[in-house]
Amino acid sequence: MRKTLLIAAAALASSVISSQAQVYSQNIVGYINVPLASGYTALANQLDFDGTGTNNTVATVFGTNLLSGTTIFGWDNATVSFNSAQWISSKGVFQWKGSTNLITAALNVGQGVVIESPASNNITLVGTVIQGTNITPLATGYNLVSAVAPIAGGLQTTLGYVPTVNDVVFVYNSTTQVYSNSQYISSKGVLKWSPAEPQVAVGQSLFIETTGAEYWTNTFTE
Protein backbone atom coordinates (compact mmCIF):
# COMPACT_ATOMS: atom_id res chain seq x y z
CA MET A 1 0.00 0.00 0.00
CA ARG A 2 2.81 2.39 0.81
CA LYS A 3 4.30 1.79 -2.61
CA THR A 4 0.97 2.77 -4.18
CA LEU A 5 0.92 6.08 -2.30
CA LEU A 6 4.54 6.85 -3.10
CA ILE A 7 3.89 6.38 -6.80
CA ALA A 8 0.78 8.57 -6.65
CA ALA A 9 2.49 11.21 -4.55
CA ALA A 10 5.55 11.30 -6.77
CA ALA A 11 3.33 11.88 -9.77
CA LEU A 12 1.35 14.65 -8.13
CA ALA A 13 3.79 16.34 -5.79
CA SER A 14 5.85 18.78 -7.78
CA SER A 15 5.11 21.60 -5.32
CA VAL A 16 3.32 22.50 -2.12
CA ILE A 17 1.79 25.50 -0.52
CA SER A 18 4.51 27.68 1.01
CA SER A 19 4.81 29.07 4.50
CA GLN A 20 4.07 32.50 3.00
CA ALA A 21 0.33 31.86 3.14
CA GLN A 22 -1.23 34.64 5.19
CA VAL A 23 -4.18 34.48 7.54
CA TYR A 24 -6.30 37.43 8.56
CA SER A 25 -9.14 37.10 11.02
CA GLN A 26 -11.59 39.43 12.69
CA ASN A 27 -13.82 37.82 15.27
CA ILE A 28 -14.52 34.44 13.69
CA VAL A 29 -14.38 35.38 9.99
CA GLY A 30 -11.14 34.36 8.30
CA TYR A 31 -9.30 34.99 5.04
CA ILE A 32 -6.39 32.90 3.86
CA ASN A 33 -4.31 34.04 0.89
CA VAL A 34 -2.85 30.93 -0.69
CA PRO A 35 -0.08 30.91 -3.32
CA LEU A 36 -0.59 28.15 -5.89
CA ALA A 37 2.43 26.93 -7.80
CA SER A 38 2.43 26.22 -11.50
CA GLY A 39 1.98 22.51 -11.07
CA TYR A 40 0.87 20.79 -7.90
CA THR A 41 0.01 22.20 -4.48
CA ALA A 42 -1.21 20.31 -1.41
CA LEU A 43 -3.94 22.50 0.03
CA ALA A 44 -6.06 22.34 3.17
CA ASN A 45 -9.51 23.60 3.92
CA GLN A 46 -9.12 25.47 7.21
CA LEU A 47 -12.13 27.80 6.99
CA ASP A 48 -15.77 26.85 7.28
CA PHE A 49 -18.18 27.90 4.53
CA ASP A 50 -21.23 28.84 6.58
CA GLY A 51 -20.39 28.32 10.24
CA THR A 52 -22.13 24.94 10.51
CA GLY A 53 -18.99 22.91 9.95
CA THR A 54 -20.82 20.49 7.67
CA ASN A 55 -21.67 22.11 4.32
CA ASN A 56 -18.26 22.50 2.70
CA THR A 57 -17.63 21.07 -0.78
CA VAL A 58 -15.01 21.62 -3.46
CA ALA A 59 -17.42 24.00 -5.18
CA THR A 60 -18.16 26.09 -2.07
CA VAL A 61 -14.57 26.18 -0.81
CA PHE A 62 -12.99 27.33 -4.07
CA GLY A 63 -15.89 29.14 -5.71
CA THR A 64 -14.66 30.88 -8.86
CA ASN A 65 -11.16 31.58 -7.55
CA LEU A 66 -9.36 29.04 -9.71
CA LEU A 67 -7.80 29.48 -13.14
CA SER A 68 -9.44 27.69 -16.04
CA GLY A 69 -7.79 24.30 -16.44
CA THR A 70 -7.14 23.83 -12.73
CA THR A 71 -7.59 20.24 -11.57
CA ILE A 72 -8.54 19.19 -8.04
CA PHE A 73 -7.47 15.76 -6.76
CA GLY A 74 -9.30 14.33 -3.77
CA TRP A 75 -7.93 11.31 -1.91
CA ASP A 76 -10.12 8.24 -1.49
CA ASN A 77 -8.87 6.30 1.51
CA ALA A 78 -10.96 3.24 0.67
CA THR A 79 -9.62 2.79 -2.85
CA VAL A 80 -6.15 4.23 -2.09
CA SER A 81 -6.42 6.50 -5.13
CA PHE A 82 -7.33 10.00 -6.24
CA ASN A 83 -10.57 11.25 -7.76
CA SER A 84 -10.28 14.35 -9.91
CA ALA A 85 -12.37 17.21 -11.25
CA GLN A 86 -11.37 20.14 -13.46
CA TRP A 87 -12.51 23.76 -13.43
CA ILE A 88 -12.78 24.85 -17.05
CA SER A 89 -14.22 27.59 -19.25
CA SER A 90 -16.42 26.26 -22.03
CA LYS A 91 -17.70 28.91 -24.44
CA GLY A 92 -17.18 31.53 -21.78
CA VAL A 93 -19.01 29.58 -19.08
CA PHE A 94 -17.04 28.21 -16.13
CA GLN A 95 -18.01 24.79 -14.84
CA TRP A 96 -16.70 21.70 -13.09
CA LYS A 97 -15.95 18.59 -15.16
CA GLY A 98 -14.97 15.21 -13.82
CA SER A 99 -15.80 13.21 -10.74
CA THR A 100 -19.26 14.19 -9.52
CA ASN A 101 -18.46 12.45 -6.24
CA LEU A 102 -15.50 14.74 -5.68
CA ILE A 103 -17.32 17.94 -6.67
CA THR A 104 -20.22 17.30 -4.30
CA ALA A 105 -18.42 15.36 -1.57
CA ALA A 106 -17.73 16.97 1.78
CA LEU A 107 -14.53 19.01 2.01
CA ASN A 108 -14.93 20.13 5.57
CA VAL A 109 -12.42 21.89 7.76
CA GLY A 110 -9.44 19.64 8.41
CA GLN A 111 -9.58 17.92 5.03
CA GLY A 112 -7.14 18.37 2.16
CA VAL A 113 -6.85 18.13 -1.61
CA VAL A 114 -4.08 18.35 -4.20
CA ILE A 115 -4.41 21.13 -6.77
CA GLU A 116 -2.80 21.18 -10.21
CA SER A 117 -2.71 24.74 -11.53
CA PRO A 118 -1.75 25.65 -15.11
CA ALA A 119 0.12 28.72 -13.83
CA SER A 120 1.27 30.19 -10.55
CA ASN A 121 -1.36 32.41 -8.94
CA ASN A 122 -2.92 33.30 -5.62
CA ILE A 123 -6.37 32.45 -4.34
CA THR A 124 -8.22 33.75 -1.32
CA LEU A 125 -10.23 31.32 0.78
CA VAL A 126 -12.93 32.89 2.93
CA GLY A 127 -14.94 31.47 5.80
CA THR A 128 -15.33 31.02 9.52
CA VAL A 129 -12.37 30.18 11.73
CA ILE A 130 -13.52 27.18 13.76
CA GLN A 131 -12.67 27.69 17.42
CA GLY A 132 -12.53 25.43 20.43
CA THR A 133 -11.49 21.78 20.46
CA ASN A 134 -11.76 20.08 17.08
CA ILE A 135 -11.31 16.42 16.21
CA THR A 136 -10.29 15.04 12.83
CA PRO A 137 -10.83 11.27 12.51
CA LEU A 138 -8.08 9.29 10.78
CA ALA A 139 -8.82 5.96 9.12
CA THR A 140 -6.35 3.10 8.88
CA GLY A 141 -4.05 3.81 5.97
CA TYR A 142 -3.49 7.11 4.21
CA ASN A 143 -5.36 10.29 5.14
CA LEU A 144 -5.06 13.62 3.30
CA VAL A 145 -5.80 16.03 6.12
CA SER A 146 -4.76 19.23 7.89
CA ALA A 147 -5.02 20.96 11.21
CA VAL A 148 -8.46 22.50 11.70
CA ALA A 149 -6.99 25.83 12.83
CA PRO A 150 -5.01 27.91 10.30
CA ILE A 151 -1.76 27.78 12.28
CA ALA A 152 1.76 26.89 11.14
CA GLY A 153 4.30 24.90 13.11
CA GLY A 154 5.36 21.49 14.33
CA LEU A 155 2.78 18.79 13.71
CA GLN A 156 2.96 17.50 17.27
CA THR A 157 4.35 20.39 19.34
CA THR A 158 2.21 23.16 17.82
CA LEU A 159 -0.69 21.53 15.99
CA GLY A 160 -1.56 18.98 18.65
CA TYR A 161 -1.20 15.76 16.69
CA VAL A 162 -0.50 12.87 19.06
CA PRO A 163 1.32 10.24 17.01
CA THR A 164 1.25 6.48 17.40
CA VAL A 165 4.43 4.48 16.90
CA ASN A 166 4.96 3.73 13.19
CA ASP A 167 2.79 6.61 11.97
CA VAL A 168 4.31 8.10 8.81
CA VAL A 169 3.71 11.67 7.67
CA PHE A 170 4.29 12.89 4.10
CA VAL A 171 4.71 16.65 3.59
CA TYR A 172 5.13 18.34 0.21
CA ASN A 173 7.67 21.12 -0.24
CA SER A 174 7.23 23.83 -2.88
CA THR A 175 10.86 24.90 -2.82
CA THR A 176 12.39 21.50 -3.52
CA GLN A 177 9.31 20.31 -5.44
CA VAL A 178 9.46 16.95 -3.73
CA TYR A 179 7.85 15.45 -0.67
CA SER A 180 9.55 14.37 2.54
CA ASN A 181 8.44 11.81 5.07
CA SER A 182 8.91 11.40 8.80
CA GLN A 183 8.09 8.38 10.91
CA TYR A 184 7.28 8.26 14.60
CA ILE A 185 9.45 5.53 16.07
CA SER A 186 10.61 3.98 19.31
CA SER A 187 14.40 3.90 19.44
CA LYS A 188 16.00 2.35 22.50
CA GLY A 189 12.89 3.16 24.48
CA VAL A 190 12.75 6.77 23.30
CA LEU A 191 9.80 7.94 21.19
CA LYS A 192 10.75 10.41 18.47
CA TRP A 193 10.23 11.56 14.91
CA SER A 194 12.73 10.29 12.38
CA PRO A 195 14.39 12.17 10.86
CA ALA A 196 12.53 15.15 12.41
CA GLU A 197 9.10 16.39 13.46
CA PRO A 198 7.06 17.41 10.39
CA GLN A 199 6.61 21.16 9.95
CA VAL A 200 3.33 22.32 8.43
CA ALA A 201 2.42 25.66 6.83
CA VAL A 202 -0.87 27.52 7.01
CA GLY A 203 -3.28 26.12 4.43
CA GLN A 204 -1.16 23.03 3.84
CA SER A 205 -2.51 19.51 3.74
CA LEU A 206 -0.41 16.42 4.38
CA PHE A 207 -0.68 12.67 4.21
CA ILE A 208 -0.77 10.78 7.49
CA GLU A 209 -0.36 7.01 7.26
CA THR A 210 -1.69 5.18 10.30
CA THR A 211 -1.73 1.52 11.29
CA GLY A 212 -5.13 1.89 12.96
CA ALA A 213 -7.98 4.33 13.43
CA GLU A 214 -6.83 7.49 15.23
CA TYR A 215 -8.02 11.02 16.03
CA TRP A 216 -6.24 14.33 15.57
CA THR A 217 -7.42 16.70 18.27
CA ASN A 218 -6.40 20.36 18.13
CA THR A 219 -7.60 23.39 20.03
CA PHE A 220 -7.75 26.98 18.82
CA THR A 221 -9.18 30.05 20.56
CA GLU A 222 -8.87 33.50 19.09
Secondary structure, 3 states (H helix, E strand, C coil): CHHHHHHHHHHHCCCCCCCCCEEEEECCEEEEEEEECCEEEEEEECCECCCCCCCCEHHHHHCCCCCCCEEEEEEECCCCEEEEEEEEEECCEEEEEECHHHHHCECCCCEEEEEEECCCEEEEEEEECCCEEEEEEECCEEEEECCCCCCCEECCCCCCCCCCCCCEEEEEECCCCEEEEEEEEEECCEEEEECCCCEECCCECEEEEECCCEEEEEEECC
